[in-house]
Amino acid sequence: MKFYNRESELKILGDLASQSQTVSRMTFIVGRRRIGKTALIKEAYKNASLIYLFVSKKNEVLLCSEFKDSIEAITGERIYGNFTRFSELFAYLIKLSREKPITLAIDEFQDFERVNSSIYSEMQNIWDANKNESKMNLILCGSLYSMMKKIFENKKEPLFGRADRKIHLKPFNVEVLKQIIKDNYPDASEEDILTFYMITGGIAKYVELLVNERVFAKDDVLNYVFSDHSLFLEEGKNLLIEEFGKEYGTYFSILSLLANSKTSRSEIESILEKDIGGYLDKLENEYSIIKKIKPVLAKPSSRVQKYFIDDNFLNFWFRYIYSYNSAIEIENFDLVKSIVKNDMRTYFGRLLEKYFKEKLSLSKEYGLIGSYWEAGNQNEIDIIALNELEKKVLIAEVKLNPEKISIPELKYKASKLKESFKKYKIQYKGFSLKDI
C-alpha cells in the first residue's frame, strides 16, 4: 500500500532534521500500536541515513550487541570494542554526531524500563552534557501510551522537559479513509465504506491489511475478520493486556459493557458491583481509550455524562469478539457473523453519528461539536455543532435511511435548546448513509 496522509507530521520531522544540522533536537512520538509510527519515521527519513533501533525485551548486553551490528550495517563504519550498557552506546553516537549530523530513532522506547530502568537517567545526563555541541536528531517512539506519558510528562522522571517536540499520531481521518477505498475499490458502496471505517477506525496497520488482501466489500471484510488465523481475533488482548497489567480483567469487563451500550458509570457499577471511578479515570486520561461526553451546554459541574470507547476497532472487538469468545474459540465464525449482521443496523447508526461528527470537525467550520439529551435520555439529538464567532448552530439527526429523518420532530426535540440560541441562526439538517 502506498503511503497516505501524515503531511503535517512529515513536515515536523523534516524541520527537525534541518534544525539538528546545527544543534541536537529530541522528539517523542506516541500512538497506539499499529497506528503507523515506524512507517512514518521511515517515510520521513527514506532519503537520509537513518539509524533505527528497536528495543526488544532482552538482556542489555545482548541488546547492545544487536544495536552495534545494526549501526555498523547502516553507517558502513566499523565500531571497535563492545558495549555492555546502552548508555555507552548512546554516548558514542552523540559524540559521533559532533562531527556529522545523525538521525537516531529508538522504537518501543518505553521497553527500556524492562531492560534497565536506569537507562533514562543515564540518557538524560549524556544528553544534557552534549546536546549543544552535538548534532543529533533523536526520535523516541513508543506505543504504551501511559508509560510514554510518564517518561516525558511526569515531573519526577529524568527526561521530563527534555523533548523539543511531541507527536501524538492519530488514526487516518474519514476523508483519507474514503480516498484509500476509492483508490483501491472504486465501486465501494456507502455500506462498504462504513464497514471499512468500523473495522479499521483509520488504524494504518488494519487499513494496510485489508488493502493488501483486496478486501473491501462489507461481507468480504466480515469474512476476513472472522476467519481462522485472523489477526483481528486476538488483537484486543495483544494490545491491552500488557498495558493494563494484572488488573486487565476489570478493565476488559468495563470496556465490554461500554461496547454493549452500558454508557453510564452507575449502570456499570450496578453490574460489576464495585466502584469503577478510578478505572474510568485511567481509561480516559492515562490510556486514552474512552471519552467522557456531556450534553452540549451542560455545566462543567453537571454529572449528566456518558462514556464511550473512542477507538472503532476496540469498540467492535469488545462488542463482538470478546463478548462471543466462546463461539470464536470453537471456530463457530458463522454464528458470530450472523450476530453481527443482525445487529448491524443498530450498530451502524451509532457509528454513522461518529462518522459525521468527524466529518464536520474536518470542515473547520465549528468550534464545538457534540450531542444533546435531557434527563432520562429524553429528546436526544445526535449532533449539535456550534460556531460562536458567526453565531450559527447546526442541529442534526443521523439515520441510515434518509426517509426516517423528520425535521419537524427534530425541531420539537430541540425546543428547549432554542432558548439558548436566540441570537443564533439555526440550521436543521438530516444526515444519512447516502451522505457519506
C-alpha positions, 0 to 999 in steps of 0.5 A, a space after each residue: 500500500 502506498 503511503 497516505 496522509 501524515 503531511 503535517 507530521 512529515 513536515 515536523 520531522 523534516 524541520 527537525 532534521 534541518 534544525 539538528 544540522 546545527 544543534 541536537 533536537 529530541 522528539 517523542 512520538 506516541 500512538 497506539 500500536 499499529 497506528 503507523 509510527 515506524 512507517 512514518 519515521 521511515 517515510 520521513 527519513 527514506 532519503 537520509 541515513 537513518 539509524 533505527 533501533 528497536 528495543 526488544 525485551 532482552 538482556 542489555 548486553 545482548 541488546 547492545 550487541 544487536 544495536 552495534 551490528 545494526 549501526 555498523 550495517 547502516 553507517 558502513 563504519 566499523 565500531 571497535 570494542 563492545 558495549 555492555 550498557 546502552 548508555 555507552 552506546 548512546 554516548 558514542 553516537 552523540 559524540 559521533 554526531 559532533 562531527 556529522 549530523 545523525 538521525 537516531 530513532 529508538 522504537 518501543 522506547 518505553 521497553 527500556 524500563 524492562 531492560 534497565 530502568 536506569 537507562 533514562 537517567 543515564 540518557 538524560 545526563 549524556 544528553 544534557 552534557 552534549 546536546 549543544 555541541 552535538 548534532 543529533 536528531 533523536 526520535 523516541 517512539 513508543 506505543 504504551 501510551 501511559 508509560 510514554 506519558 510518564 517518561 516525558 510528562 511526569 515531573 519526577 522522571 529524568 527526561 521530563 522537559 527534555 523533548 523539543 517536540 511531541 507527536 501524538 499520531 492519530 488514526 487516518 481521518 474519514 476523508 483519507 479513509 474514503 480516498 484509500 477505498 476509492 483508490 483501491 475499490 472504486 465501486 465501494 458502496 456507502 455500506 462498504 465504506 462504513 464497514 471499512 471505517 468500523 473495522 479499521 477506525 483509520 488504524 494504518 496497520 488494519 487499513 494496510 491489511 485489508 488493502 493488501 488482501 483486496 478486501 473491501 466489500 462489507 461481507 468480504 471484510 466480515 469474512 476476513 475478520 472472522 476467519 481462522 488465523 485472523 489477526 483481528 481475533 486476538 488483537 484486543 488482548 495483544 494490545 491491552 493486556 500488557 498495558 493494563 497489567 494484572 488488573 486487565 480483567 476489570 478493565 476488559 469487563 468495563 470496556 465490554 459493557 461500554 461496547 454493549 451500550 452500558 454508557 453510564 458509570 452507575 449502570 456499570 457499577 450496578 453490574 460489576 458491583 464495585 466502584 469503577 471511578 478510578 478505572 474510568 479515570 485511567 481509561 480516559 486520561 492515562 490510556 486514552 481509550 474512552 471519552 467522557 461526553 456531556 450534553 452540549 451546554 451542560 455545566 462543567 459541574 453537571 454529572 449528566 455524562 456518558 462514556 464511550 470507547 473512542 477507538 472503532 476497532 476496540 469498540 467492535 472487538 469488545 462488542 463482538 469478539 470478546 463478548 462471543 469468545 466462546 463461539 470464536 474459540 470453537 471456530 463457530 465464525 458463522 454464528 458470530 457473523 450472523 450476530 453481527 449482521 443482525 445487529 448491524 443496523 443498530 450498530 451502524 447508526 451509532 457509528 454513522 453519528 461518529 462518522 459525521 461528527 468527524 466529518 464536520 470537525 474536518 470542515 473547520 467550520 465549528 468550534 464545538 461539536 457534540 450531542 444533546 439529551 435531557 434527563 432520562 435520555 429524553 429528546 436526544 439529538 445526535 449532533 449539535 455543532 456550534 460556531 460562536 464567532 458567526 453565531 450559527 448552530 447546526 442541529 442534526 439527526 443521523 439515520 441510515 435511511 434518509 426517509 426516517 429523518 423528520 425535521 419537524 420532530 427534530 425541531 420539537 426535540 430541540 425546543 428547549 435548546 432554542 432558548 439558548 440560541 436566540 441570537 443564533 441562526 439555526 440550521 436543521 439538517 438530516 444526515 444519512 448513509 447516502 451522505 457519506 
